[in-house]
Amino acid sequence: MLEDNTRIATAIVDEAITSRRSVRAFLPDMVDDDTIRAILAVAARAPSGTNMQPWRVYVTKGEVKQRITDAILNSGIRAEKADWDEYRYYPDQFFEPYLTRRRANGFGLYGVLGIGRREVDRMRAQHDRNFVFFDAPVGMIFTVDRRLNKGSWIDYGMFLQNIMVAARGRGLHTCPQAAFAPYHRQIRPVLNIPDEEIVVCGMALGHEDTSKPENEFRTDRAPLEEWVTFAK
């Protein structure tokens, strides 16, 4: 019986992890506050150095979420011109194997949407869907105290992953969105984010719209042999 229970628990956890992906089209069906609180509460069990718990979350819906969207899309700042002045997410110049993986991700997504490699305007329009949280009913903005160091950012990643896995356990989907970070000047006044907090990312939360082609896209993962060394 104990072995059976272990197998069941393993299958449930593995399914929550492996079914997690970045969903880019959501249904308008609302997620109630109790569910959001439950997801965040269990996610906060993530480990953090000396239990500092460096995360801070701003949950938005409705009018407030729309104000974030409007502030960014009306800023006149194109994503390719946005200034990553708080932290750098990507390297200044991509190199292998990361360049190939990045290109495969972009071409794969645009491919299922029927966007050609030279259709810049359509690419921009798709990227701008980040700022409507891909129509999800819930948009979260995450911040961290700028006085903390890199270790706390590692802790933060585990917290974000917990949110996404906990959401899957409740039949919900997410999309983590670094795209919000360079627009902190537009987001701050809407949410009254103090200057000592860095905008880490956003995240869409809701029910997947399975009718949309962008949600048919699946990324792959490199085989273990490429990145695991069993030292003996």
Protein Blocks (a to p, Z undefined) as FASTA:
>chain_A
ZZmmmmmmmmmmmmmmmmgccdfbdcfbdcdfklmmmmmmmmmmpccehhlopaccddde
hjlmmmmmmmmmmnopafklpccfkbcfbdfbdcdfklmmmmmmmmmmmmmnopafklmm
lmmmmmmmmmnonopabdcdddddfkbcfklmmmmmmmmmmmmmmmmmnopacdddfklm
mmmmmmmmmnopafkbccfbdcddddddfkbmklmpccddddfklmpccdZZ
